[in-house]
């Protein structure tokens, strides 16, 4: 996933705002992406590239776990 390149800093410094934008785009795709929803939750929870917002993080984790993504289920504990 391209967003991972921005998150990890491929060819330079990490660009977390760009990574978040790509995760959001991947999650909005008609086939959806459970991992992208989970990553949005992480970004909101930790304030990475976006303003920290625990309520949004919980919402994204909940959406991802509804799709069966195990890591989101653990994050909601």
C-alpha positions, -999 to 999 in steps of 0.1 A, spaced: 0 0 0 13 34 -10 3 49 24 28 27 41 56 43 21 46 77 34 42 64 69 76 48 70 94 76 52 102 60 18 128 82 1 129 108 28 111 118 60 77 102 69 48 123 58 20 112 82 -6 136 68 -2 121 34 -2 86 48 -35 93 66 -50 108 34 -42 75 16 -56 54 44 -88 74 43 -90 70 5 -85 32 8 -112 29 34 -137 48 13 -131 25 -17 -162 5 -26 -145 -28 -16 -133 -11 16 -101 -19 35 -103 -31 70 -67 -24 77 -71 12 64 -99 18 89 -77 3 117 -48 25 107 -70 56 107 -79 46 143 -42 44 152 -35 78 137 -65 94 155 -56 77 188 -19 88 187 -24 121 169 -2 111 139 -7 135 110 -41 145 124 -54 161 156 -56 135 183 -93 124 188 -100 93 208 -137 93 198 -128 92 161 -102 64 169 -129 43 186 -153 48 157 -126 37 132 -116 7 153 -153 -2 156 -159 0 118 -128 -21 112 -137 -48 138 -172 -50 123 -154 -61 91 -136 -88 111 -102 -72 115 -87 -88 146 -62 -60 155 -92 -36 158 -109 -60 182 -79 -60 204 -76 -22 202 -111 -18 216 -104 -38 247 
